[in-house]
Amino acid sequence: MKQRQAPPQPEKPDPAERPGLAALRRRIGLLERGATADAGTTAGMATLNWGVAAIDRHLPAGGLELGALHEFAGADGDLEEAGLAAGIVMRLLGRAQVARPGQTLWVATQRDLYARALPQGGCDPARLVHLLTRRNEETLWALEEALRVPGLCLLVGEVGPLDLTQSRRLQLAAEKSGVPACIIRRGRSAARMRTWLAQPIAAQTRWRIQPQPSAALSSATNRQATLPGPARWQIELTRCRGGRPGHWLLEETEHGWREATLSLPLSAALAERPLVAPPDAGDGPLAGNGPLAGNGRGERRRTG
């Protein structure tokens, strides 16, 4: 008697190949709980975009998701103060104020937020409330209570120690209100900061910001002399729920950030052009049937 063989099971798709599936599940979960899943969409903004095409395309939702917790921290010598992380959050805050109504709340235990730098980052100080707390526990309590207010534009908090349970409470509160929350990790000891950043939390994304050497510029009067170029940062995405880690080199320009991976400042459309035109590109000289058609390896071959 022959034993029947079980039918072959279909291969499970790799979740990494479907980065939008996690975002869809979260949206369905919000609808099931009666939360404001489209709070950002009704305000004309579905995500909080970086304004850098390479980063926004890499994220599953096309940017930082609203109604979620996002962590920013420095690296190396900037672990304690997190000045660069605060500067990055300040830029994101300015972009959020342009696209979303409402006030912004910045909660911290230290009185070192430089108000005159806010307009340089695109922020409107008239729409920013700075709340000072005495302890880290008070900061976490204020953040959770503020996330219950759906009319906030953005919530920023400077946080020290943060465990999985506390971060989960903030994440759930953000999901219900639809308010994006950016936390900046700060501590008075670099060793403690490394320990805190190594612990798992329920943040949607986790970012590390560190400075990079700027490109030298030639002097207009003396060709042998070099001048320091625009400021550069290394932006590292260490964790992304439903997505993949990544890192980018950003450079400061007159019009905001740009990706400095390329030596020339090209637009995203030109920088990401394929070497070989697609088969339906037409009858041009680089089309699939032209005399200089590509061979599939970025080289060109002559046909006919």
C-alpha positions as CSV (number, residue, x, y, z in Angstrom):
1,M,0.0,0.0,0.0
2,K,1.5,3.2,-1.1
3,Q,1.6,6.0,1.4
4,R,0.0,9.2,0.1
5,Q,2.4,12.1,0.0
6,A,1.3,15.4,1.5
7,P,0.8,18.1,-1.1
8,P,3.7,20.6,-1.3
9,Q,3.2,23.6,0.8
10,P,3.5,27.0,-0.9
11,E,6.6,28.9,-0.1
12,K,6.1,31.7,2.4
13,P,6.9,35.1,0.9
14,D,9.8,36.9,2.5
15,P,8.5,39.8,4.6
16,A,11.4,41.9,3.5
17,E,10.1,41.8,0.0
18,R,6.8,43.3,1.1
19,P,7.7,46.3,3.3
20,G,4.3,47.9,3.0
21,L,2.5,44.9,4.6
22,A,3.5,45.9,8.2
23,A,2.2,49.4,7.6
24,L,-1.1,48.0,6.2
25,R,-1.5,45.8,9.3
26,R,-1.0,48.7,11.6
27,R,-3.5,50.8,9.7
28,I,-6.1,47.9,10.0
29,G,-5.3,47.7,13.7
30,L,-6.0,51.4,14.2
31,L,-9.3,51.1,12.3
32,E,-10.3,48.1,14.5
33,R,-9.6,50.1,17.7
34,G,-11.5,53.1,16.3
35,A,-8.3,55.3,16.2
36,T,-7.6,58.1,13.9
37,A,-5.7,56.2,11.3
38,D,-5.9,59.0,8.6
39,A,-5.2,61.9,10.9
40,G,-2.2,62.9,8.8
41,T,-4.1,62.4,5.6
42,T,-6.9,64.7,6.5
43,A,-4.4,67.4,7.3
44,G,-2.9,67.1,3.8
45,M,0.0,65.0,5.0
46,A,0.2,61.2,5.0
47,T,3.7,60.9,6.4
48,L,6.4,63.1,7.8
49,N,8.9,63.3,4.9
50,W,12.6,63.9,5.3
51,G,12.7,65.7,2.0
52,V,15.5,63.4,0.8
53,A,14.2,61.0,-1.9
54,A,16.6,58.3,-1.0
55,I,15.5,58.1,2.6
56,D,11.8,58.5,2.0
57,R,11.8,55.8,-0.7
58,H,13.6,53.4,1.7
59,L,11.0,53.8,4.4
60,P,7.9,51.5,4.0
61,A,5.4,54.3,4.3
62,G,7.4,56.8,2.1
63,G,8.5,58.7,5.2
64,L,8.1,58.7,9.0
65,E,4.7,57.4,9.8
66,L,2.3,59.6,11.7
67,G,0.9,58.2,14.9
68,A,4.1,56.4,15.7
69,L,7.2,56.7,17.9
70,H,10.6,57.6,16.4
71,E,13.9,57.6,18.2
72,F,16.9,59.8,17.5
73,A,20.3,59.7,19.2
74,G,23.8,60.9,18.7
75,A,27.0,58.8,18.4
76,D,30.5,58.8,19.7
77,G,31.2,62.2,21.3
78,D,27.6,63.4,20.8
79,L,26.0,60.7,22.9
80,E,25.5,62.8,26.0
81,E,24.3,66.1,24.4
82,A,22.7,64.7,21.2
83,G,23.1,68.1,19.5
84,L,23.1,66.8,16.0
85,A,20.0,64.6,16.7
86,A,18.2,67.6,18.1
87,G,19.1,69.6,14.9
88,I,17.7,66.8,12.7
89,V,14.5,66.7,14.7
90,M,14.3,70.5,14.5
91,R,14.4,70.2,10.7
92,L,11.7,67.6,10.7
93,L,9.7,69.8,13.1
94,G,9.9,72.6,10.6
95,R,8.6,70.4,7.8
96,A,5.8,69.1,10.0
97,Q,4.7,72.7,10.8
98,V,4.4,73.5,7.2
99,A,2.1,70.5,6.4
100,R,0.2,70.1,9.7
101,P,-1.8,72.5,11.8
102,G,-1.7,72.8,15.6
103,Q,0.9,73.5,18.3
104,T,4.1,71.6,18.9
105,L,5.3,70.5,22.3
106,W,9.0,70.0,23.3
107,V,9.5,68.3,26.6
108,A,12.9,68.3,28.3
109,T,14.7,68.3,31.6
110,Q,17.4,70.7,30.6
111,R,17.0,74.4,29.7
112,D,19.4,74.4,26.7
113,L,17.0,74.6,23.7
114,Y,18.5,77.5,21.7
115,A,15.4,79.5,20.5
116,R,17.3,81.6,18.0
117,A,18.2,78.5,16.0
118,L,14.6,77.4,15.5
119,P,13.9,79.7,12.5
120,Q,17.1,78.5,10.9
121,G,15.7,75.0,11.0
122,G,12.4,76.1,9.5
123,C,10.5,76.1,12.8
124,D,7.9,78.7,13.9
125,P,8.7,79.5,17.5
126,A,5.1,80.9,17.9
127,R,3.8,77.4,17.5
128,L,6.2,75.7,19.9
129,V,5.6,75.2,23.6
130,H,8.7,74.2,25.6
131,L,7.9,72.3,28.8
132,L,10.6,71.8,31.4
133,T,10.4,68.8,33.8
134,R,12.6,67.9,36.8
135,R,13.0,64.1,36.2
136,N,12.9,61.6,33.4
137,E,9.8,60.0,34.9
138,E,8.0,63.4,34.6
139,T,9.1,63.7,31.0
140,L,7.6,60.3,30.1
141,W,4.4,61.1,31.9
142,A,4.1,64.5,30.1
143,L,4.7,62.8,26.7
144,E,2.1,60.2,27.3
145,E,-0.5,62.7,28.4
146,A,0.3,65.0,25.5
147,L,-0.1,62.2,23.0
148,R,-3.8,62.0,24.1
149,V,-4.3,65.4,22.4
150,P,-5.0,64.7,18.7
151,G,-4.6,68.3,17.7
152,L,-0.9,68.4,18.2
153,C,1.3,69.0,15.2
154,L,4.3,67.1,16.5
155,L,5.6,66.0,19.9
156,V,9.3,66.1,20.8
157,G,10.8,64.7,24.1
158,E,14.3,64.5,25.4
159,V,14.4,61.1,27.2
160,G,17.0,59.3,29.2
161,P,16.3,55.7,30.2
162,L,13.4,54.1,28.4
163,D,12.3,50.5,28.7
164,L,10.1,48.4,26.5
165,T,6.9,48.9,28.6
166,Q,7.2,52.6,28.7
167,S,8.0,52.9,25.0
168,R,5.0,50.6,24.3
169,R,2.7,53.0,26.2
170,L,4.0,55.9,24.1
171,Q,3.6,54.0,20.9
172,L,0.0,53.0,21.7
173,A,-0.9,56.6,22.7
174,A,0.6,57.9,19.4
175,E,-1.4,55.3,17.4
176,K,-4.7,56.4,19.0
177,S,-4.2,60.1,18.5
178,G,-2.3,60.1,15.1
179,V,0.3,62.4,16.5
180,P,3.9,61.7,15.5
181,A,6.3,61.5,18.5
182,C,10.1,62.1,18.1
183,I,12.2,61.2,21.2
184,I,15.8,62.4,21.5
185,R,17.9,60.2,23.8
186,R,20.1,62.1,26.1
187,G,22.2,61.1,29.1
188,R,25.0,62.5,31.3
189,S,27.2,59.4,30.8
190,A,28.3,57.9,27.5
191,A,28.5,54.4,29.0
192,R,24.9,54.6,30.2
193,M,23.8,55.9,26.9
194,R,25.3,52.9,25.1
195,T,23.5,50.6,27.5
196,W,20.2,52.4,27.0
197,L,20.5,52.4,23.2
198,A,21.2,48.7,23.1
199,Q,18.0,47.9,24.9
200,P,14.9,47.1,22.7
201,I,12.0,49.6,22.6
202,A,8.8,49.8,20.7
203,A,9.8,52.7,18.4
204,Q,8.7,52.5,14.8
205,T,12.2,53.7,13.7
206,R,15.5,54.2,15.5
207,W,18.0,56.7,14.0
208,R,21.7,57.5,14.8
209,I,23.2,60.8,13.8
210,Q,26.9,61.5,13.6
211,P,29.1,64.2,12.0
212,Q,31.2,63.5,8.9
213,P,34.1,65.5,7.3
214,S,32.9,68.1,4.9
215,A,34.2,68.3,1.3
216,A,37.0,70.9,0.9
217,L,36.3,73.8,-1.4
218,S,38.8,75.8,-3.4
219,S,39.3,79.4,-2.5
220,A,38.2,81.9,-5.2
221,T,41.3,84.1,-4.6
222,N,43.9,81.4,-3.9
223,R,43.6,78.1,-5.7
224,Q,46.1,76.4,-3.4
225,A,44.0,77.2,-0.4
226,T,41.1,75.1,0.7
227,L,38.0,76.1,2.7
228,P,35.7,73.9,4.7
229,G,32.7,72.9,2.7
230,P,29.0,72.5,3.8
231,A,28.2,70.5,7.0
232,R,27.7,66.8,6.5
233,W,26.0,64.1,8.6
234,Q,25.8,60.4,8.6
235,I,22.2,59.3,9.0
236,E,21.9,55.7,10.1
237,L,18.6,53.8,10.4
238,T,19.3,51.0,12.8
239,R,15.8,49.6,13.1
240,C,12.6,50.0,11.0
241,R,9.5,48.0,11.7
242,G,8.4,46.4,8.4
243,G,11.6,47.7,6.7
244,R,15.3,47.4,6.5
245,P,18.2,49.3,8.1
246,G,20.1,51.8,6.0
247,H,22.5,54.7,6.1
248,W,22.9,57.9,4.1
249,L,25.3,60.9,3.9
250,L,23.5,64.2,4.0
251,E,24.9,67.6,3.2
252,E,23.6,71.1,4.0
253,T,22.7,73.3,1.1
254,E,21.0,76.7,0.6
255,H,17.7,74.8,-0.1
256,G,17.9,72.3,2.6
257,W,19.4,68.8,2.7
258,R,20.7,66.8,-0.2
259,E,22.2,63.3,-0.4
260,A,26.0,63.7,-0.7
261,T,26.7,60.2,-1.8
262,L,27.3,61.4,-5.3
263,S,30.1,63.9,-6.1
264,L,27.7,66.1,-8.1
265,P,24.5,67.6,-6.7
266,L,21.9,65.9,-9.0
267,S,18.2,65.6,-8.6
268,A,16.8,62.3,-7.4
269,A,15.3,61.5,-10.9
270,L,18.7,62.0,-12.6
271,A,20.7,60.2,-9.9
272,E,18.6,57.1,-10.0
273,R,18.3,56.7,-13.8
274,P,19.1,53.2,-15.0
275,L,22.1,52.7,-17.2
276,V,20.0,50.8,-19.8
277,A,16.7,52.0,-21.1
278,P,13.7,49.7,-20.7
279,P,12.6,47.7,-23.8
280,D,9.6,49.9,-24.3
281,A,11.6,53.1,-24.3
282,G,10.9,53.8,-28.0
283,D,13.1,53.9,-31.1
284,G,15.8,56.2,-29.8
285,P,19.5,55.5,-30.1
286,L,19.5,53.9,-26.6
287,A,16.3,51.9,-27.0
288,G,16.1,48.1,-26.9
289,N,16.1,47.8,-30.7
290,G,18.5,50.7,-31.5
291,P,22.0,50.4,-32.9
292,L,23.5,51.1,-29.5
293,A,21.2,48.9,-27.4
294,G,22.4,47.8,-24.0
295,N,23.5,44.3,-23.2
296,G,22.0,44.1,-19.7
297,R,25.2,44.8,-17.9
298,G,25.3,48.6,-18.3
299,E,27.4,48.3,-21.5
300,R,26.4,49.2,-25.0
301,R,26.7,47.0,-28.0
302,R,26.2,47.7,-31.7
303,T,23.5,45.6,-33.5
304,G,22.8,45.0,-37.1
